[in-house]
Amino acid sequence: MLKHGTKTKQLYSRAMEVMPYGVSSNYRFYSADETLVVAKAKGAYIYDYDGNRFIDYRLGWGPVIVGHGDEFVNNRVKEAIDYGVSFAGTQKYEISVCERIIDLCPGVEMVRLCNTGTEATMHAIRLARGHTGRELILKFEGSYHGAHDNVMWTTQGADPGKVGNRRRPTPVKNSLGIPKAINDLILTCPWNDEEVLGEILAERGEEIAAIIVEPILGNANGLTPPISYLQFLRDQCDKHGIVLIFDEVKTGFRIAPGGAREYFGVIPDLSTYAKALGNGFPIAAIGGRKEMLLKLAPGQVFHGGTYSGNAASTAAADATLELIQRGEVFGKIRQVGRMIQDGVREICSRHGVAVRINGAPGMFGVCFTDQQPKDWRELLAQGNWDLSEKVYAYMVAHGVMPEPRGLEPFFLSASHSASDAEETLQRFEEGLTLALA
Ligand SMILES: Cc1ncc(COP(=O)(O)O)c(C=O)c1O
């Protein structure tokens, strides 16, 4: 990140007094003089307090799909909030959002709303346990499913030196404060490896309630599996009576209008959505088979939330999904995303730098390597992350903001333009040239 200028320094010193490290999420802290303090954002751009403008490829780590401060979305929110936001009852935007999700996402028959991706995966896991009467959860190395105790195991940020042999992986806690006992309920597995998963399932398949998977690793450079791998998960879950959960918090309404279900053509039992669903407003959803969703009932599986389905967030989601349904979002994202991907490949080839691009045009990672990494372990070991950091530091210092930690993908919105892509590629080439000198 860029070093703080005078105005940012003043504001951030106030933040440091009252918020641990001056932030509302551990992930947002970079250093005492680099953590981003945002003055405003509009369309594809984000501004700090010292007059710096950046083309934003972080987009709040994924939610902003139409563009920052979008007028169509904001007008729908304004229309809603004049008549109250929290009712302890059902309201019209909520119904409309669930109808639109069902229309867009193949195989989703019913939807429950909540507020964050963390809540969505927490409730989906409880629903899977309630549905199957089993307790074990299997998650993959390098995938992030939110901040609750059941999933903070071997996510991005875990020490790869501690995860053990890939055939018998050791789950590694990503936080202090998670009870040891939870470990007995969690299995981890290398992602995109049918053989290892097959062995684990042969041994413990009948004890597992759910396999939760990010269809594209949104926290590990956008690594993308072959469709056959996701189909393998579907088949194995059917064979062992396991609930398959696609965690689509990042891929939902981002890699395609209908998310990973549409992109890969594989239908899980449950999907969790958040981020792009609300163009930045806090809203999340669990969607899936009616038979399972109907178990969210008194005396069966508990789901609650004071703010779930509130009018402000559902109005934002209603407008966002309407734009997606009208076909006004993805053409632009695909065009500009592909321009940047092609440009990066071309620049790297001219400079003799090996590169692999992972993910979809709306969400892709750049990995400097000459071999395609298959999973999180290979990604960390093979990528030249020093080079990414140098290139991205240059870009940020010159008005283009990908996530400086190169493992997070670039996110695109419908507000990014071809001229933004050209500027981005120029800065990328200058940064690369300097880093290689
Ligand atoms: C795939 C995935 N699942 C769940 C979450 C948690 O979402 P939230 O931060 O809204 O709780 C995230 C957040 O980045 C995510 O990327």
PDBQT file of the ligand as one rigid body, heavy atoms in Angstrom, charges set to zero:
ROOT
HETATM    1  C1  LIG A 501     -15.394 -17.846  -0.119  1.00  0.00    +0.000 C 
HETATM    2  C2  LIG A 501     -15.729 -17.031   1.108  1.00  0.00    +0.000 A 
HETATM    3  N1  LIG A 501     -16.605 -17.522   1.988  1.00  0.00    +0.000 NA
HETATM    4  C3  LIG A 501     -16.970 -16.825   3.084  1.00  0.00    +0.000 A 
HETATM    5  C4  LIG A 501     -16.426 -15.590   3.337  1.00  0.00    +0.000 A 
HETATM    6  C5  LIG A 501     -16.841 -14.819   4.560  1.00  0.00    +0.000 C 
HETATM    7  O1  LIG A 501     -17.642 -13.745   4.193  1.00  0.00    +0.000 OA
HETATM    8  P1  LIG A 501     -17.820 -12.497   5.175  1.00  0.00    +0.000 P 
HETATM    9  O2  LIG A 501     -16.514 -11.773   5.180  1.00  0.00    +0.000 OA
HETATM   10  O3  LIG A 501     -18.946 -11.720   4.532  1.00  0.00    +0.000 OA
HETATM   11  O4  LIG A 501     -18.205 -13.025   6.498  1.00  0.00    +0.000 OA
HETATM   12  C6  LIG A 501     -15.505 -15.036   2.441  1.00  0.00    +0.000 A 
HETATM   13  C7  LIG A 501     -14.900 -13.721   2.687  1.00  0.00    +0.000 C 
HETATM   14  O5  LIG A 501     -14.001 -13.284   2.029  1.00  0.00    +0.000 OA
HETATM   15  C8  LIG A 501     -15.136 -15.794   1.295  1.00  0.00    +0.000 A 
HETATM   16  O6  LIG A 501     -14.245 -15.330   0.420  1.00  0.00    +0.000 OA
ENDROOT
TORSDOF 0
